[in-house]
C-alpha cells in the first residue's frame, strides 16, 4: 500500500525485453539503502518487486499485463520515474490510499502555468468516468492529486511548486501518457453497489452509515 507521496525520482538506466516481459534497471541512489531483494516499490504508480540490487540502482520486472496497462512499456533509457516506498504501519499518512494497481492510461491534453502553479488536463478512458468526482482523489503517475475540474472526458489537476519540481509531472508535455489509479474507496463502492437500484443504493448506504 502506498500514499501517492513520492520519495524520489529515479532514472531508467537500462531497459531489456525478454519475450513479453520488460526488465527495468532504475538508478535510485537516495533510496537504494532502504531496499532489499523482494521489496515492493511503486514506479510511476505501478507496484513492482525489487528483483536485483546494485550499488546505486535496482532491477524490476514488468509482466505483460503491466506493460499493456501502464506507461512502463513506453519508457526509454534516461526517462525519469516517480518512486515511492510502501507505507509503513508506523509511518505518516499524507496523501490517499494508493494500491499500485493502475486502472488505465490517460493522455495530457493541456499544460498551463498559472499564478498559483501548473495545471494539467488529462483525457481519461470512458470506463473510468464513474470513479471520478470533483475534489476527489486521483493518482497520476503515482502522485496523489485532487481533481479541480471534471468533464465527461477529461479532468484537470493543479501542481504545487514542490510537486512540479520533485516529481516527473513537471516534465510532462501535451500528448504524453500517464498512469491513472482511481480512488480505492470509489472502486469498492462501485463494486458493492453494482446492480442495485437508485433507491436501494441510498437505503443500503444509509443502513451502513455511509450517509
Phi, psi and omega in degrees: 000141182232178182235353181083012175257108189288134179276325184191165170257133175255171180233131178292116181267325182207142178228123183235145176250125176236091186070240180262358180266157176237127177258124181247125172256121190239123175288127180210063187300331182278345182248346190301326181291342182265359184253151171219164181303131179092353179291153171271146175208139179270125178244111187054035178085002180258124179285116178239167179248133178292118183264317182220141178249140175238185184300317181222023182209168175220159178244139177223153182252131174255117181285167184307316181298321179295317179298321183287324189263354185230179178268008181296326180293337182267358180293149178240163173302132183089354175298143177265137182232148177280135180237135175220133174280155180298154178293129175277146179303324181265006185279168179276138182254109186248336184256242172216168182296122178233123185274337186087010177252101186292137182267338181177178181252137174246163179236129178289120180252347178202139175228124184223146177256127179240178179296334182266355181134192183273145172238144177237134173251129189233123176284133183239158178296141181304330182294343181264352187304322185292346183267352185264148176214145176301131184073007177277172182267148176211141175257122179243116188052034177086358183266127178287120182225166179247132179287119182256345175212140184218128174237188181290339184227355175211160173231161177237144178228154177252144178248122173287160185307321182292325177291319179298323184276323191255007173229169181279001177294329178291346181264357184289153175230166177302140181081356173292149178258147183226153176278137179239131170234122182286166179300129184301322180295319179298322180296316181288323178297319179299320179294316182293326185267358183301127177089354180272151175284166181300316181294315180297321181298318179297314180295320181298316179294319182294318180299330183258016174064026173283331180226000000 
